[in-house]
């Protein structure tokens, strides 16, 4: 691919939070760029009011007062059909309305400046990308025209193309789409390059707000080779929140004989409280949820333990381990051969997740030197610098990724003849005769 002029950034476009970073050639390091609130991650939220459009922290902060017009989870919509069962299930949980267009594409309906507006997931994602671009431009004091954008390793072709479209709508030249765990591996590799001797097997465990990916890579000299990847594009922190919200809705109903399941404002306030509680339970064994006047003037106050949170989500945590096992099996690698386990994504901080993973890897310590929230944007920024020809001191490395899903041609009926099996190193070209 032709190299680009000017500043190029790396953007981690997340389900719940996004992050932008840039390679600073003079300092020979990556800079994670903070937003106007001083935060290094920005909520992936867009809100519409009678007089303005809000993106990021401002959008999330007013979500409880304006739930029907505050859009999030665009990453769970992008590149999918409206009839997709996951969208049909999610639709029941979203306070905003999602309808189908004539081509079975999901469209979000909001009220903006007094008029109904239809938005695609690409348009919403483009607004978040635009915000990340503005954050970078404010810091760099120069226009940003190009970016490397990350996606879950298990995103299919439709989801990847839709993400590129979102970048184009945002006025960005998307230099490359790279997989999130691969980007995190770059961050790990550069962090460890001083004491990395010989070939090392690195296992990336990336559990974010809405998606889950694992990848096994080997790093030797300056070559990063993905051996296998596995994942679930619909598993993450939001699903853990949903379990807690559902449990607390039932508890509120039991205690007060009031059902808030059809009250978007109350549900948003409860969800926000659940997000905070989930984080608190990563370092405390018990905490209290307090929401003033949740519904009909009734205050809601209830204590919740880490054990309860774990019980509500245990099947999802175990699902994560099955995916870990699948990845190692596909890579034909025994878990004892893994040198380092790298945790990425905010949900990887959950103590039970770490405990189960440590048991699986028979007591192996995790790599704690990279920030789980920032590693993906860090790696994307390095890749962006590698694709730019006027950026100094860029680390010289080679990335060899894999196709996460099998590619093939349709044969009789709904059958597919596989031409390129999953976990084949890319780029690759194959033909199949009739």
C-alpha positions in Angstrom: 0.0 0.0 0.0 1.3 3.5 -0.9 2.7 5.4 2.1 0.9 8.6 3.2 2.0 12.1 3.9 1.3 14.0 7.2 0.2 12.8 10.6 -1.5 9.4 10.7 -3.1 8.2 13.9 -4.3 4.9 15.3 -7.9 4.7 16.4 -9.4 2.0 18.6 -13.1 2.3 17.7 -14.7 0.5 20.7 -18.2 -0.7 21.5 -18.3 1.4 24.7 -15.1 3.5 24.6 -12.8 4.7 21.9 -9.1 5.8 22.0 -6.7 7.6 19.7 -2.9 7.5 19.7 0.0 8.8 17.6 3.6 7.8 17.1 5.9 10.7 18.2 9.1 10.2 16.2 11.1 12.8 18.1 10.4 11.2 21.4 10.6 7.7 19.9 7.3 6.7 21.6 3.5 6.4 21.2 1.4 9.2 22.8 -2.2 8.3 23.9 -4.1 11.5 23.3 -6.5 12.8 26.0 -9.8 14.5 25.1 -11.1 17.9 26.3 -12.2 16.3 29.6 -8.7 15.1 30.2 -9.7 11.4 29.6 -7.6 9.1 27.5 -10.7 7.2 26.4 -13.9 8.7 25.0 -17.4 7.1 25.3 -18.7 5.8 22.0 -21.9 7.7 22.4 -23.8 10.2 20.1 -26.8 12.1 21.4 -29.3 14.4 19.6 -31.2 17.2 21.2 -33.5 20.0 20.0 -30.5 22.3 19.4 -27.3 20.2 19.1 -25.5 17.0 18.5 -23.3 15.7 21.3 -20.5 13.1 21.0 -18.5 11.3 23.7 -18.6 12.3 27.4 -21.2 15.0 26.8 -23.5 12.5 25.1 -23.1 9.8 27.8 -23.6 12.3 30.6 -27.1 13.3 29.4 -28.2 9.7 28.5 -30.5 9.3 31.4 -32.4 12.5 30.6 -32.6 11.7 26.9 -32.4 7.9 26.4 -34.5 7.6 23.2 -32.1 10.0 21.3 -28.8 8.8 22.8 -27.2 6.2 20.5 -24.5 3.7 21.6 -23.5 0.2 20.6 -23.1 1.2 16.9 -20.4 -1.5 16.7 -23.0 -4.2 17.5 -25.0 -3.0 14.5 -22.4 -2.2 11.9 -22.2 -4.6 9.0 -25.1 -6.7 10.2 -28.6 -7.2 8.7 -31.7 -6.1 10.6 -32.9 -9.7 10.6 -29.8 -10.9 12.4 -30.9 -12.6 15.6 -28.3 -10.7 17.7 -29.9 -7.4 16.5 -33.4 -8.7 17.3 -32.2 -9.5 20.8 -30.3 -6.3 21.4 -33.2 -4.2 20.1 -35.2 -5.2 23.2 -32.4 -3.7 25.4 -31.8 -0.4 23.5 -33.7 2.7 24.5 -33.4 4.1 21.0 -35.5 2.7 18.1 -34.0 0.5 15.3 -36.0 -0.2 12.2 -35.2 -2.0 8.8 -34.8 -0.2 5.5 -35.8 -1.8 2.2 -32.5 -3.8 2.1 -32.8 -5.2 5.6 -30.2 -2.7 6.8 -30.8 -1.6 10.5 -31.5 2.1 10.8 -31.6 4.1 14.0 -34.3 6.7 14.4 -33.8 9.7 16.6 -35.3 13.2 17.0 -32.9 16.0 16.1 -33.8 19.7 16.1 -37.5 18.7 16.1 -37.4 16.3 13.1 -37.1 12.6 12.9 -33.7 11.5 11.5 -32.7 8.1 10.2 -29.1 7.0 10.8 -27.1 4.0 9.8 -24.5 2.4 12.1 -21.8 3.6 9.7 -23.0 7.2 10.2 -23.0 6.9 14.0 -19.5 5.3 13.9 -18.3 8.1 11.6 -19.4 10.7 14.2 -17.3 8.9 16.8 -14.3 8.7 14.4 -14.7 12.4 13.6 -14.6 13.1 17.3 -11.4 11.0 17.7 -9.9 12.9 14.7 -10.8 16.2 16.4 -9.2 15.1 19.6 -6.0 14.3 17.7 -6.0 17.5 15.7 -6.4 19.6 18.9 -3.3 17.9 20.4 -1.2 17.8 17.3 -2.3 21.3 16.1 -2.3 20.1 12.5 -4.9 18.4 10.3 -5.2 14.6 10.5 -6.2 13.0 7.3 -5.2 9.3 7.7 -5.8 6.6 10.3 -5.4 2.9 11.0 -8.6 1.8 12.6 -8.9 -1.4 14.6 -11.7 -4.0 14.5 -12.4 -7.3 16.4 -10.4 -10.2 14.9 -13.7 -12.0 14.4 -15.4 -9.3 12.4 -16.5 -10.6 9.0 -15.9 -9.0 5.6 -19.2 -7.0 5.8 -18.4 -5.6 9.2 -14.9 -4.6 8.1 -16.1 -2.9 4.9 -18.7 -1.0 6.9 -16.0 0.2 9.3 -13.9 1.5 6.4 -17.1 3.3 5.1 -17.5 4.9 8.5 -13.9 6.2 8.2 -14.6 7.6 4.8 -17.7 9.4 5.9 -15.6 10.9 8.7 -13.3 12.3 6.1 -10.4 9.9 6.9 -8.3 7.9 4.6 -8.4 4.5 6.3 -4.9 3.3 5.6 -5.6 -0.2 7.0 -8.0 -2.1 9.2 -6.1 -4.2 11.7 -7.3 -6.7 14.3 -7.5 -5.5 17.9 -5.5 -8.4 19.4 -2.8 -8.0 16.8 -2.6 -4.3 17.6 -2.2 -5.2 21.3 0.5 -7.6 20.4 2.5 -4.8 18.8 2.2 -2.8 22.0 3.4 -5.8 24.0 6.3 -6.5 21.5 7.6 -2.9 21.7 7.3 -2.8 25.4 9.3 -6.1 25.7 11.7 -5.6 22.8 14.7 -4.9 25.1 14.6 -8.4 26.8 12.9 -10.5 24.1 15.3 -13.2 23.1 14.5 -16.0 20.6 10.9 -17.0 19.6 8.1 -16.3 22.1 4.5 -17.5 22.0 2.2 -14.7 23.1 -1.4 -15.2 24.0 -3.6 -12.1 23.7 -6.9 -12.2 25.7 -9.0 -9.2 24.7 -12.3 -8.8 26.5 -13.8 -5.4 25.8 -17.2 -3.7 26.3 -18.9 -5.5 23.5 -16.6 -8.0 21.8 -14.2 -10.8 22.7 -11.1 -11.9 20.8 -8.1 -14.1 21.5 -5.0 -14.6 19.4 -1.9 -16.7 19.6 1.1 -15.1 18.1 4.8 -15.9 17.8 7.3 -13.0 18.0 10.8 -13.6 16.7 13.2 -10.8 15.9 10.9 -8.2 14.3 8.3 -10.6 12.9 4.9 -10.8 14.5 3.1 -13.9 13.2 -0.5 -14.7 14.2 -0.9 -18.5 14.5 -4.6 -18.6 15.3 -7.5 -16.4 16.4 -10.9 -17.0 17.8 -13.6 -14.8 19.3 -17.2 -13.7 19.8 -18.4 -10.4 18.3 -21.2 -10.2 20.8 -19.6 -10.9 24.3 -18.2 -8.2 26.6 -18.8 -5.9 29.5 -22.2 -4.8 28.3 -23.4 -8.4 28.5 -22.2 -8.5 32.2 -24.0 -5.2 32.8 -27.2 -6.6 31.2 -27.2 -9.6 33.6 -26.9 -7.3 36.6 -29.6 -4.9 35.3 -32.1 -7.8 34.7 -31.4 -9.1 38.2 -31.9 -5.7 39.8 -35.1 -4.9 37.8 -36.5 -8.1 39.3 -35.3 -7.2 42.8 -36.8 -3.7 42.5 -40.1 -5.3 41.4 -40.0 -7.8 44.3 -39.3 -5.1 46.9 -41.6 -2.3 45.6 -44.2 -4.0 43.3 -43.1 -1.7 40.5 -41.9 -2.9 37.1 -39.4 -0.6 35.5 -38.6 -2.9 32.5 -40.5 -0.5 30.2 -39.1 2.7 31.6 -36.0 3.8 29.5 -35.0 6.6 31.8 -35.0 4.4 34.9 -33.2 1.6 33.0 -30.5 4.0 31.9 -29.9 5.3 35.4 -29.8 1.7 36.7 -27.4 0.7 33.9 -25.0 3.6 34.7 -25.1 2.5 38.4 -24.4 -1.1 37.4 -21.3 -0.1 35.3 -19.9 1.7 38.3 -20.6 -1.3 40.6 -19.0 -3.7 38.2 -15.8 -1.7 38.4 -16.0 -1.4 42.2 -16.4 -5.1 42.5 -13.0 -5.6 40.8 -11.3 -4.4 44.0 -14.1 -4.7 46.6 -16.0 -7.9 47.6 -19.2 -6.0 48.3 -20.7 -2.7 47.4 -24.1 -0.8 47.4 -26.2 0.4 44.5 -28.0 3.6 45.3 -30.3 5.3 42.8 -32.4 8.1 44.1 -36.1 8.2 43.0 -35.6 5.4 40.4 -39.3 5.2 39.7 -42.5 6.7 41.2 -40.3 8.6 43.7 -39.0 5.3 45.2 -35.3 5.3 46.1 -33.5 2.0 45.3 -30.7 0.9 47.6 -29.4 -2.6 47.6 -26.0 -4.3 48.4 -24.5 -6.6 45.8 -21.5 -8.9 46.3 -18.7 -9.9 44.0 -20.0 -13.5 44.4 -23.4 -12.5 43.1 -21.9 -10.7 40.1 -19.9 -13.8 39.3 -22.9 -16.1 39.7 -24.9 -14.0 37.3 -22.2 -14.2 34.6 -20.5 -17.5 35.2 -21.7 -19.1 32.0 -20.3 -16.1 30.0 -17.0 -16.4 31.8 -16.8 -20.1 31.0 -17.7 -19.3 27.4 -14.5 -17.2 27.3 -12.4 -20.2 28.3 -13.9 -22.3 25.6 -12.8 -19.7 23.1 -9.3 -19.7 24.6 -9.1 -23.5 24.2 -10.4 -23.4 20.6 -7.7 -20.9 19.7 -4.9 -23.0 21.1 -6.3 -26.1 19.5 -6.5 -24.4 16.1 -2.9 -23.2 16.6 -1.8 -26.8 17.5 -0.1 -25.3 20.5 -0.1 -26.7 24.1 -0.9 -24.1 26.8 2.4 -25.0 28.5 4.2 -23.5 25.4 2.7 -20.0 25.9 5.4 -17.7 27.3 3.2 -14.7 28.1 -0.5 -14.0 28.5 -1.5 -10.4 27.8 -4.8 -9.0 29.1 -6.5 -6.4 26.9 -9.9 -4.6 27.3 -11.5 -3.2 30.4 -13.4 -6.4 31.1 -10.2 -8.4 31.5 -9.8 -6.7 34.9 -12.7 -8.7 36.3 -11.2 -10.9 39.1 -13.1 -14.1 38.2 -12.0 -13.8 34.6 -8.4 -13.5 35.7 -8.8 -16.3 38.2 -10.3 -18.7 35.6 -7.6 -17.8 33.0 -4.8 -18.3 35.5 -6.2 -21.7 36.4 -6.4 -22.6 32.7 -2.7 -21.5 32.2 -1.7 -23.4 35.4 -0.7 -20.4 37.5 1.1 -18.4 34.8 1.5 -14.7 35.7 0.0 -12.2 33.3 1.9 -9.4 31.5 0.9 -6.3 33.5 3.1 -3.7 31.9 0.7 -2.6 29.1 -2.6 -0.6 29.8 -5.6 -2.8 28.8 -7.6 0.3 27.8 -4.8 1.8 25.6 -2.9 -1.2 24.1 -5.0 -1.5 20.9 -4.8 2.2 20.0 -1.0 2.1 20.8 -0.5 -0.7 18.3 -2.7 1.0 15.7 -0.6 4.2 16.0 2.6 2.2 15.3 1.0 0.6 12.3 -0.1 4.0 11.1 3.5 5.3 11.4 4.8 2.3 9.5 2.5 3.2 6.6 3.6 6.8 6.6 6.9 7.8 4.9 7.8 11.0 6.7 7.6 9.8 10.4 10.9 9.4 12.2 12.3 6.4 14.2 9.4 4.1 13.5 10.1 0.6 14.9 10.8 -1.8 12.0 8.5 -4.8 12.3 6.6 -7.2 10.1 3.0 -8.2 10.8 1.7 -11.5 9.5 -2.0 -11.9 10.3 -4.6 -14.6 9.5 -8.1 -14.8 8.0 -10.3 -15.3 11.1 -13.1 -17.0 9.1 -13.1 -19.5 6.3 -13.6 -18.0 2.8 -15.2 -20.0 0.0 -17.6 -20.2 -2.8 -21.3 -21.2 -2.7 -22.1 -24.5 -4.2 -25.5 -26.3 -4.4 -28.2 -24.8 -2.1 -26.7 -23.2 1.0 -23.5 -25.3 1.0 -20.1 -23.6 0.8 -16.9 -25.0 -0.6 -14.0 -23.7 1.5 -11.2 -22.2 -0.6 -9.2 -20.5 2.2 -9.6 -22.1 5.6 -9.7 -20.0 8.7 -6.4 -19.1 10.3 -4.6 -19.1 6.9 -1.8 -16.5 6.9 -2.8 -13.4 4.8 -2.3 -12.0 2.2 -3.1 -15.2 0.2 -4.5 -15.9 -3.2 -6.1 -19.2 -4.3 -8.3 -20.3 -7.2 -10.6 -23.2 -7.4 -11.7 -24.6 -10.8 -15.2 -25.8 -11.5 
